[in-house]
Amino acid sequence: LDLSTTNRSFQAERKQFMDISTEKEKDAKKIETTSQLLEETKKQLEEKIANLGVIEAAFKAKVAECAANAADFESKIKECKEREIAANKKNEMVESNLIAQPKQAPEGIKHATPPPNLLIIDTLTNDNK
């Protein structure tokens, strides 16, 4: 009886040990699988970070390009405004000169034709004098 009881007890302990060993193997496989998944996820994240770096560099280059275009645009606007101011001043001078010029020739030379270098075109009335 003692041997039989001891044998059953041993078998029960052996089964319990085997169950624990099986559980440990399953846990080890889970840990290995989880570790592989974490390593794969880490690689994917590193790739995404690298891609974000490329995207960030491209974005910064685009921002710099836009800033350069804006500066160029501003200088062109300034240049156009300066040209407009100069043209307005020139127009004012021409208009004031035309206003200062007599509209009609004196009585005695009304029908005389002036030499070509003295021909003035009146832009206000489109009359040649």
C-alpha positions in Angstrom: 0.0 0.0 0.0 2.7 2.5 0.8 4.4 1.9 -2.4 1.2 2.2 -4.4 0.3 5.5 -2.5 3.8 6.8 -3.1 3.6 5.8 -6.7 0.3 7.7 -7.2 1.6 10.6 -5.3 4.7 10.6 -7.5 2.6 10.4 -10.6 0.4 13.3 -9.5 3.5 15.4 -8.7 5.0 14.4 -12.1 1.8 15.4 -13.9 1.7 18.7 -12.0 5.4 19.3 -12.9 4.6 18.5 -16.6 1.6 20.9 -16.5 3.8 23.6 -15.0 6.5 22.9 -17.7 3.9 23.0 -20.4 2.6 26.3 -19.1 6.1 27.7 -18.9 6.8 26.7 -22.5 3.5 28.3 -23.6 4.5 31.5 -21.7 8.0 31.4 -23.3 6.4 31.1 -26.7 4.1 34.0 -25.9 7.0 36.1 -24.7 9.0 35.2 -27.8 6.0 36.1 -30.1 5.4 39.3 -28.2 9.1 40.2 -28.4 9.1 39.6 -32.2 6.0 41.7 -32.6 7.5 44.5 -30.5 10.7 44.3 -32.6 8.7 44.5 -35.8 6.6 47.4 -34.4 9.8 49.2 -33.4 11.2 48.8 -37.0 8.0 50.2 -38.4 8.0 53.1 -36.1 11.6 53.9 -36.9 10.7 53.8 -40.6 7.8 56.1 -40.0 10.0 58.5 -38.0 12.5 58.5 -40.8 9.7 59.2 -43.3 8.5 62.0 -41.1 12.0 63.4 -41.2 11.9 63.4 -45.0 8.4 65.0 -45.0 9.6 67.6 -42.5 12.6 68.5 -44.6 10.4 68.8 -47.7 7.9 70.9 -45.8 10.7 73.2 -44.6 12.0 73.5 -48.1 8.6 74.4 -49.4 8.2 77.0 -46.6 11.5 78.5 -47.6 10.5 78.5 -51.3 7.2 80.2 -50.4 9.1 82.8 -48.3 11.4 83.5 -51.2 8.5 83.8 -53.6 6.7 86.2 -51.2 9.8 88.3 -50.9 10.1 88.4 -54.7 6.4 89.2 -55.0 6.8 92.0 -52.5 9.8 93.5 -54.4 7.8 93.3 -57.6 4.9 95.1 -56.0 7.3 97.8 -54.7 8.8 98.1 -58.2 5.3 98.5 -59.8 4.3 101.1 -57.2 7.5 103.0 -57.9 6.9 102.8 -61.7 3.3 104.0 -61.1 4.4 106.9 -59.0 7.0 107.9 -61.6 4.4 107.6 -64.4 2.0 109.7 -62.4 4.6 112.4 -61.9 5.5 112.3 -65.6 1.8 112.6 -66.6 1.4 115.5 -64.1 4.3 117.3 -65.7 3.1 116.7 -69.2 -0.4 117.8 -68.3 0.9 120.9 -66.5 3.0 121.7 -69.6 0.1 121.3 -71.9 -2.1 123.5 -69.7 0.6 126.2 -69.7 0.8 126.0 -73.5 -1.6 128.4 -75.4 -4.4 126.4 -77.0 -4.5 128.6 -80.1 -1.8 130.3 -82.1 -1.7 134.1 -82.2 -3.9 135.8 -84.8 -1.2 136.6 -87.4 0.1 133.0 -87.8 -3.0 131.0 -87.3 -2.6 129.0 -90.5 1.2 128.8 -90.5 2.6 125.3 -89.9 5.4 125.2 -87.3 8.6 123.3 -88.0 8.4 119.6 -87.1 10.7 120.0 -84.1 8.2 122.4 -82.6 5.1 120.3 -83.3 3.3 119.6 -80.0 0.6 117.0 -79.8 -2.2 118.0 -77.4 -3.2 114.8 -75.7 -6.1 116.5 -73.9 -8.0 117.6 -77.1 -6.1 115.5 -79.7 -5.5 118.7 -81.7 -2.2 119.2 -83.4 -0.7 122.7 -83.0 
